[in-house]
């Protein structure tokens, strides 16, 4: 799993039928405080996340283990919206 921030969205009217009803968002990995780094990537949104939300994403074959993504052509899913993060007994992020 990775911590990521939603930095954008995609619009795709033609999709594989297995993901036709899903929203695809653009994510960028962050450190635990929410500071972004690395290249942006797309992920299937399972939790109705929105722009600027801090989320947990799952990748690779693990991304295809949810009820909605079983046997689908996905490599990354957004599986949780983060309310707060605690690191070394300190809250480093709060929504």
C-alpha atoms as one frame of an Amber mdcrd trajectory, in Angstrom:
protein
   0.000   0.000   0.000   1.034   3.573  -0.650  -0.092   6.891   0.789  -1.091
   9.220  -2.032  -2.848  12.513  -2.695  -5.533  12.845  -5.362  -4.157  15.439
  -7.776  -6.621  15.127 -10.649  -9.190  13.061 -12.489  -9.654  11.452 -15.868
 -12.597  11.296 -18.202 -12.903   8.164 -20.277 -16.126   7.391 -22.109 -14.814
   4.182 -23.636 -13.492   1.614 -21.131 -13.146  -2.112 -20.720 -16.625  -3.355
 -19.674 -15.234  -4.679 -16.377 -14.337  -1.140 -15.264 -17.030   0.776 -17.160
 -18.759   2.053 -14.006 -15.608   3.121 -12.145 -14.025   6.527 -11.686 -10.321
   6.833 -12.527  -8.345   9.389 -10.501  -4.795  10.682 -10.772  -2.724  10.045
  -7.649   0.727  11.098  -6.531   2.607   9.316  -3.771   3.232  11.301  -0.565
   5.272  11.066   2.592   3.288  10.561   5.841   2.766  14.328   6.219   1.133
  14.592   2.793   4.055  16.110   0.843   3.900  14.753  -2.730   6.829  13.235
  -4.605   7.375  10.973  -7.591   5.417  10.645 -10.799   1.610  10.767 -10.913
  -0.278   7.535 -11.654  -3.899   6.556 -12.214  -5.994   4.376  -9.936  -9.546
   3.044  -9.888 -11.538   4.810  -7.145 -13.468   2.419  -4.896 -14.311   4.869
  -2.099 -15.545   8.078  -3.796 -12.347  10.038  -3.100 -11.930  13.550  -4.402
  -9.268  16.051  -5.396  -6.817  16.817  -2.559  -7.883  13.799  -0.462  -5.093
  11.778   1.110  -5.743   8.107   0.322  -4.344   4.599   0.570  -3.706   2.862
  -2.724  -3.021  -0.786  -3.416  -1.035  -1.985  -6.432  -0.364  -4.986  -8.656
  -2.160  -8.271  -8.131  -3.370  -7.102  -4.709  -5.379  -4.383  -6.493  -7.450
  -7.116  -8.108  -8.484  -8.724  -4.816 -11.443  -6.487  -3.966 -15.027  -7.440
  -4.723 -15.269  -4.736  -7.400 -11.909  -5.392  -9.082 -11.755  -9.183  -9.092
 -10.478 -10.346 -12.507 -10.314  -6.805 -13.912  -7.486  -5.137 -15.849  -6.365
  -2.794 -13.043  -2.969  -2.184 -11.483  -3.887   0.357  -8.786  -6.978   1.009
  -6.666  -7.893   3.658  -4.129  -9.161   1.661  -1.177  -9.377   4.186   1.691
  -9.603   7.909   2.356  -7.314   8.847   5.250  -8.786  10.861   8.156  -5.548
  11.202  10.086  -2.068   9.688  10.301  -0.097   9.087  13.469   3.659   8.519
  13.337   5.827   8.012  16.439   2.897   9.009  18.677   2.492  12.309  16.803
  -0.438  13.139  14.517   1.318  14.174  11.297  -1.805  14.570   9.164  -5.412
  15.408  10.002  -8.150  15.916   7.407
